[in-house]
């Protein structure tokens, strides 16, 4: 075996190992990102379950602006909008809001909303007692639905945060929801 052949094999082996290592690192990035964001408090993920509202003292001396943003997954035949784009609330005040969804397609579909709060440090102070995002949202062809949201902002929200933006992205999970129903019926 010539020196050139040995060098080529060594280089090929190193390139393959490097590619496998980069591929593995790519898979590890998502959990590493979640851990890092949780540790730094910048993840913007509100709680995934309902909070219990216990009567707290409402801070009438302070107002916080809540902005609502709604997005629909590309290719999903729904419209999805907040009923109002922004409201002013007092920390500790239980507040009701609604989002409107309309299925533009000719078939029944199921949606699931994923929330995000910005700035990320504010997510820990945004508490939902009821949210359409906790459940899948089946919607018949051409049907419209009002999707409720009940929340409060914790009075301990840092004074430096005056605006919280609640953003929802609605995903089409029709195939996954049908599969889950069929698997449940098969048992």
C-alpha positions in Angstrom: 0.0 0.0 0.0 1.4 3.4 -1.0 1.8 6.3 1.3 -0.9 8.2 -0.7 -3.4 5.4 -0.2 -2.8 5.4 3.5 -3.2 9.1 3.7 -6.5 9.0 1.7 -7.9 6.2 4.0 -6.9 8.2 7.1 -8.5 11.3 5.7 -11.7 9.4 4.7 -11.9 7.9 8.2 -11.5 11.3 9.9 -14.2 12.8 7.6 -16.7 10.0 8.3 -16.1 10.3 12.1 -16.4 14.1 11.9 -19.7 13.8 10.0 -21.1 11.3 12.5 -20.0 13.6 15.3 -21.6 16.6 13.8 -24.9 14.7 13.1 -25.0 13.6 16.8 -24.2 17.1 18.0 -27.1 18.4 15.9 -29.5 16.0 17.7 -28.1 17.0 21.1 -28.7 20.8 20.4 -32.4 20.8 21.2 -32.2 19.3 24.7 -29.0 21.4 25.4 -30.9 24.6 24.2 -33.8 23.8 26.5 -31.5 23.2 29.5 -29.5 26.4 28.8 -32.7 28.5 28.3 -34.3 27.1 31.5 -31.1 27.8 33.5 -30.9 31.4 32.2 -34.7 32.0 32.4 -34.9 33.0 28.7 -37.1 30.2 27.2 -40.3 32.2 26.9 -42.3 29.0 27.5 -45.3 29.5 29.7 -46.6 26.6 31.8 -48.2 23.8 30.0 -51.0 23.2 32.5 -53.7 25.3 34.1 -52.8 27.5 37.1 -55.1 27.8 40.0 -56.2 31.4 40.6 -56.1 32.2 44.2 -57.5 35.6 45.1 -54.5 37.9 45.3 -54.3 41.6 45.9 -54.7 43.3 42.5 -52.1 46.0 42.0 -54.3 48.9 40.8 -51.3 51.2 40.7 -49.7 49.4 37.9 -50.8 48.3 34.4 -49.2 45.8 32.1 -49.9 45.7 28.4 -50.6 42.2 27.0 -50.2 41.8 23.3 -51.7 38.9 21.4 -50.2 37.4 18.2 -51.6 34.4 16.3 -49.9 32.5 13.5 -51.0 29.5 11.5 -48.6 26.8 10.3 -47.8 27.2 6.6 -50.2 25.2 4.5 -52.9 24.9 7.2 -56.3 26.0 5.9 -57.4 28.0 9.0 -57.6 31.6 10.0 -56.6 32.2 13.6 -56.8 35.7 15.2 -57.1 37.2 18.6 -60.3 39.0 19.2 -58.3 42.0 20.5 -54.6 42.6 19.7 -53.8 44.2 23.1 -55.2 44.9 26.5 -54.2 46.7 29.6 -54.4 44.6 32.8 -53.5 45.1 36.5 -51.2 42.5 38.0 -53.3 40.0 39.9 -56.4 40.7 37.8 -58.2 37.6 36.3 -58.7 38.5 32.6 -60.6 36.8 29.8 -59.6 36.9 26.2 -60.8 35.0 23.1 -59.2 33.9 19.9 -61.2 33.1 16.7 -60.5 30.1 14.5 -62.1 29.3 11.2 -61.6 26.1 9.2 -61.3 27.2 5.5 -61.0 23.7 4.2 -63.7 21.2 3.1 -62.7 18.6 5.6 -62.7 18.3 9.4 -59.3 19.1 10.9 -57.7 19.2 14.3 -55.4 22.0 15.4 -53.1 22.4 18.4 -51.8 25.8 19.5 -48.3 26.2 21.0 -47.8 29.4 23.1 -44.8 31.5 23.7 -44.3 34.6 26.0 -41.9 37.4 25.3 -39.8 38.6 27.0 -38.8 35.2 28.2 -38.3 36.4 31.8 -42.0 37.3 31.9 -43.2 33.7 31.1 -42.9 32.7 34.7 -45.3 35.5 35.7 -48.0 34.8 33.0 -50.4 32.3 34.4 -53.2 30.7 32.4 -56.1 29.2 34.3 -57.9 28.1 31.1 -56.5 28.0 27.7 -57.4 26.4 24.4 -53.7 25.6 24.0 -54.1 22.9 26.7 -56.2 20.8 24.3 -56.5 19.8 20.7 -59.0 21.8 18.8 -61.2 19.8 16.4 -63.0 22.0 13.9 -65.5 20.8 11.3 -65.2 21.9 7.7 -66.0 25.6 7.2 -66.8 25.9 11.0 -65.8 28.8 13.2 -64.9 28.6 17.0 -64.2 31.0 19.8 -61.2 29.8 21.8 -61.1 31.0 25.4 -58.1 32.2 27.3 -58.3 33.1 31.0 -55.1 34.4 32.7 -53.6 36.6 35.2 -50.2 38.3 35.5 -48.5 37.6 38.8 -48.1 40.8 40.9 -44.4 39.8 41.4 -43.7 40.6 37.8 -40.5 42.7 37.8 -41.1 46.4 37.5 -38.9 46.6 34.4 -41.4 44.5 32.4 -44.3 46.6 31.2 -45.4 44.6 28.2 -45.9 40.9 27.7 -46.5 39.4 24.2 -48.4 36.2 24.1 -47.8 34.5 20.7 -49.6 31.3 19.6 -48.7 29.2 16.6 -51.5 26.8 15.4 -50.4 23.5 14.0 -52.4 21.0 12.0 -52.3 17.7 13.9 -55.2 16.0 12.1 -53.1 13.0 11.2 -51.7 12.6 14.7 -55.1 13.1 16.3 -56.7 10.5 14.0 -53.9 8.0 14.7 -54.3 8.5 18.5 -58.1 7.9 18.2 -57.6 4.8 16.1 -55.0 3.4 18.5 -57.3 4.1 21.5 -60.2 2.3 19.8 -58.0 -0.7 18.9 -57.2 -1.3 22.6 
